[in-house]
Amino acid sequence: MPRLVFKNMEKEEVKKFSLEMSEELSRIIGCPQDWLTFEHLENTVFGGGSDITMQSLYVEISWFKREQEIQDRLAAEIHGALDRQFKGTREITIIFYELAKENYYENGEHY
């Protein structure tokens, strides 16, 4: 944990991002690199009956609450890296989901 889910990106693009960014993101968050997971989610987005999937991309981050400064730094780092990767051609949306510790179980055990 944290879990980063990428939508509207190709699998190899997510893989590249994870290879290039896991060290920096773990540093910002203050967790070991092996706690981070990067998930590619294949999906299709429609607007007005047209496939608009590749106009924008989404990163959804599920994690336990951290200070606003850490969240802001992480969002800025992810946005900057993706903006460079896609050369400013995509709208980038980053959404944070805070997990309540009492609702998180790992291997059947409460966190």
C-alpha positions in Angstrom: 0.0 0.0 0.0 -0.3 2.6 -1.6 -2.0 1.3 -4.7 -1.9 3.3 -7.9 -4.4 2.4 -10.6 -3.9 3.8 -14.1 -6.7 4.2 -16.6 -6.5 5.2 -20.2 -2.9 4.2 -20.5 -1.3 1.2 -22.3 0.1 -1.6 -20.2 3.7 -0.8 -21.3 3.3 2.8 -20.4 2.3 1.9 -16.8 5.2 -0.5 -16.6 7.6 2.2 -17.8 6.2 4.7 -15.2 6.5 2.2 -12.4 10.1 1.4 -13.3 11.1 5.1 -13.5 9.1 6.5 -10.6 8.8 3.9 -7.8 12.0 5.1 -6.0 11.0 8.8 -6.0 7.3 8.1 -5.1 8.3 5.9 -2.2 10.7 8.6 -1.0 7.9 11.2 -1.0 5.5 8.9 0.7 8.0 7.5 3.2 7.4 3.8 2.5 9.5 1.0 1.1 9.3 0.6 -2.7 7.8 -2.8 -2.5 4.8 -1.4 -0.7 3.8 0.4 -3.9 1.7 -1.3 -6.5 1.0 0.0 -10.0 -2.1 -1.4 -11.7 -3.0 -1.2 -15.4 -6.8 -1.1 -15.8 -8.0 -1.5 -19.3 -11.1 0.5 -20.0 -13.0 2.5 -22.6 -14.4 6.0 -22.1 -17.3 7.4 -24.2 -18.5 10.9 -24.6 -21.4 11.7 -26.9 -21.2 8.2 -28.4 -17.5 8.6 -29.3 -14.5 6.8 -27.9 -12.6 9.5 -26.0 -10.4 7.2 -24.0 -7.1 8.6 -25.0 -7.9 12.2 -24.5 -7.2 12.1 -20.8 -5.8 9.7 -18.2 -6.6 8.9 -14.6 -4.5 7.8 -11.7 -6.5 6.6 -8.7 -4.4 6.3 -5.5 -5.7 4.2 -2.5 -3.8 4.8 0.7 -3.9 5.5 4.4 -4.3 9.2 5.2 -1.1 11.3 5.1 -0.4 14.9 5.5 -1.7 17.3 2.9 1.8 18.4 2.0 2.8 14.8 1.2 -0.3 14.3 -0.9 0.3 17.6 -2.8 4.0 16.6 -3.5 3.0 13.2 -4.7 0.3 14.6 -7.0 2.7 17.1 -8.4 5.4 14.5 -9.0 3.0 12.1 -10.7 1.5 14.8 -12.8 4.9 16.1 -13.9 6.2 12.7 -14.8 3.1 11.8 -16.8 3.1 15.2 -18.5 6.7 14.6 -19.6 5.9 11.0 -20.7 3.0 12.1 -22.8 4.6 15.4 -23.9 1.7 17.5 -22.6 -0.8 15.9 -25.0 -3.1 14.4 -22.3 -5.3 15.8 -19.6 -4.2 14.2 -16.3 -6.5 13.6 -13.4 -5.3 12.3 -10.0 -7.7 11.1 -7.4 -6.9 10.1 -3.9 -9.0 7.6 -1.9 -8.3 7.4 1.8 -8.6 4.0 3.3 -9.8 3.6 6.9 -7.5 1.3 8.8 -10.4 -0.5 10.4 -11.6 -1.5 6.9 -8.3 -2.8 5.6 -7.3 -6.5 6.0 -4.1 -8.2 4.7 -4.0 -12.0 4.6 -7.3 -12.1 6.6 -5.8 -10.0 9.4 -7.0 -6.5 10.4 -4.4 -3.8 9.8 
